[in-house]
Amino acid sequence: MALLMGAPDRGHRERIGSLACWLTILLPGAWTGTAAAQSAPSCPPIGALPGNAAGILEPVDPATPIEIASDHASLDVNGDATLEGKVEVHQGNRQLRAEGARYDASSSSFRVQGSIEYRDPLLIVRGRSGTYSATQGAAFDDAQFELPSRPARGTAGEISVAPDGRIGLERVTYSTCPAEDRAWQLRARAITLDTHSRTGTGRGTRVEFKGVPIVYLPWISFPLGNERKSGFLFPSVGHSGRSGLELSAPWYWNLAPNYDLTFEPALYSRRGVDLGGEFRWLGERQRGKLHVNYLPGDGIRHEDRSLARIDYASGLSRGWQVRVSAAQVSDAEYFEDFGQGSASTSVVFVEQHAAVSYRDEHWLFRGEIQHFQTMDRTLPTADRPPARLPRLTASGEWNIGARELVTYGFDSELVNFDRSQGATGWRLDLAPRVGLDIDGPGFFLRPGADLQLMGYAIDHAAPGAPTSPGRAVPGASIDAGLIFERPSTKGGHGLWTLEPRMLYVYRPFRDQSGLPIFDTALPDLNLVQLFRTNRYVGGDRVSDANQLSVGVTTRLIDAADGRQFLAATLGQAVYFEAPRVQLPGEAVRSRDTSDLIAQVALTAYRNWSVDLGMQWNPAEKTSERSQLLLQYRPATDRVVNVGYRQQRGQLEQAELSGAWPVSRRWNTFARAVYSLRDSKMIEQFAGFEYRACCWRLRTVARRFVSSRTGEQDTGIYLQLELTGLASVGIPADAFLEQAIRGYSPSIATN
């Protein structure tokens, strides 16, 4: 008897892909990175029918003809049939194969036996017996199933596929591992998948790794697609020297399509229960996140501990924006006790900042408030930043004349400085300016003039000191540059450039020694600072100047795509008169030239790159500041860095870091930062990663020194990733991308 089959639906492939994700997002927050999965050894593929994009098992119309084929068939007078030898039943996009079948005409159902295989766009089932009906669906006993696009596979004591797209599994095992080597598997008493509503539920579920149960959940509910759904997230377990055993069981609450809440209570064996949570919201023109931690009665400090952080941004109509970024902690040691790594434990200030701004073609207005919570209690009060309550700024820029060569505008600021000790009060800055903007092929010329006006209204001034001091400082500058180009080789695609630049600044001396210092400092000298018209940042001081800054840059560029192979810059300032304006404690300048500034960025040879920066003191023939970074990076997961940092009289450090696969399954990570000045290790970690086709184990041991307190701490990070299910443990890669420059595990490939 010949088997008649129609062409498969081309849209089925996407359907399989969608349902196959059901265990990937079994618990929100599960690890599923596609590119990362590609880097692991691949599991054996599973064959599949094409699926559909929606991931829904469409109901079969009972009127759809059932096509039957077999080697032998017998038909009785009631319409019942007995089929033997290579039986195939085909109805719509559902197929059933067996060694034998009995057809019941009254119920239009089949009872099949022997070597059975059932396929639809979402599921492949193999077993020894089962039934199929156009009205009742399919049912199988003691069967094996496969979700092709995962690939994933498992067993079930009973499997039922209802005509409405509902799939039921009893006494289930599931894994993305090969059938012959199930390193991990999920066991459940029952799982129900509703492909129409795209939701699933499971009861009596536990996860086993190498035969050892690691998680048990009596009930779970999960989406079958990318939709968010309320429920427990995967719990996490860890340990720290400061807090003891750590256990958290987050609950995700999908309140609405545009906002949600994650409640994350955490138990610290030495401290107590931390009530943490995060609320997120998203609107047409706004987004925000509120994070809170509250630990009542810390068992070690015997006081309440808390952290609150909010991040909010809103794009209002017609150029208006609102931004809020603020945090508050209960005590200065909070990050020392709960942070991980030197970056989080070395926090010096916590900022609270809110701003409203407006911008259009010519105008920029900004109103903001800013406050700092100081974490480092050893920091002198005079060195702590003052609060700005409020700070108002306005600026404008216009062009007039032929070709809009004439530019004019202004910058202004009104700010109230507040702090617990020292002078407080208001400061008003106004800086009108005018200039020319002349440019053409290979050159630019920008002469300009400005006037720096400032006035104070000081509270709590020292006895005899003025309460309303001010100053007015005019200035002029000429910024000019040339750009020369030529081919690097005859007929080649490279392009050499030579770009000299000069900036002349003149500003007369005005005595400002009686003015307070609220927010002004002298920044480190670099190429950006070299070509600024004021050597200070902040509005309390305007430097007098009669100087010429000179710099030259050369580049090697690929003329075809604009890639830069080499960039080298050398610059220096010449002082025709020594600056007389000084900050308290600033060294008096006695030389007629600044330090030399040099920068080199080289990416010309294959996968090698070099970044070199140096500030050279020609008078003392020594380096004031230097940095060297050498990198070899043939792939995103294969990188080696060698670094050197030096600042005269303060630090001298050497660094070696890298990430490298040593075999198809093993990766290694390491970093060491050594202080040459103090002859001790500042930070070090080493770890490895083992990748199988369906799981990944990553462990890193780390020892670091807090730059704020000098205390040493040791952390061990262990992470088990079950491909297609979730991650268990403390994420070891949370800091790897920051610690190892150029390393990207999320997009690593082999």
Secondary structure, 3 states (H helix, E strand, C coil): CCCCCCCCCCCHHHHHHHHCCCCCCCCCCCCCCHHHHHHCCCCCCCCCCCCCCCCCCCCCCCCCCCEEECCEEEECCCCCEEEEEEEEEEECCEEEEEEEEEEECCCCEEEEEEEEEEECCCCEEEEEEEEEECCCEEEEEEEEEEECCCCEEEEEEEEEECCCCEEEEEEEEEECCCCCCCCEEEEEEEEEEECCCCEEEEEEEEEEECCEEEEEEEEEEEECCCCCCCEECCCEEEEECCCEEEEECCEEEEEECCEEEEEEEEEECCCEEEEEEEEEEECCCEEEEEEEEEECCCCCCCCCEEEEEEEEEEECCCCEEEEEEEEEECCCCHHHHHCCCHHHHCCCEEEEEEEEEEECCCEEEEEEEEEEEECCCCCCHHHCCCEEEEEEEEEEEEEECHHHCEEEEEEEEEEEEECCCCCEEEEEEEEEEEEECEEECCEEEEEEEEEEEEEEEEECCCCCCCCCCEEEEEEEEEEEEECEEEECCCCCCEEEEEEEEEEEEEECCCCCCCCCCCCCECCCCCHHHHCCCCCCECCCCCCCEEEEEEEEEEEEEECCCCCEEEEEEEEEEEECCCCCCCCCCCCCCCCCECCEEEEEEECCCCCEEEEEEEEEECCCCEEEEEEEEEEEEEECCEEEEEEEEEECCCEEEEEEEEEEECCCCEEEEEEEEEECCCCEEEEEEEEEEEECCCEEEEEEEEEEECCCCCCEEEEEEEEEEECCCEEEECCHHHCHHHHCCCCCHHHCCC
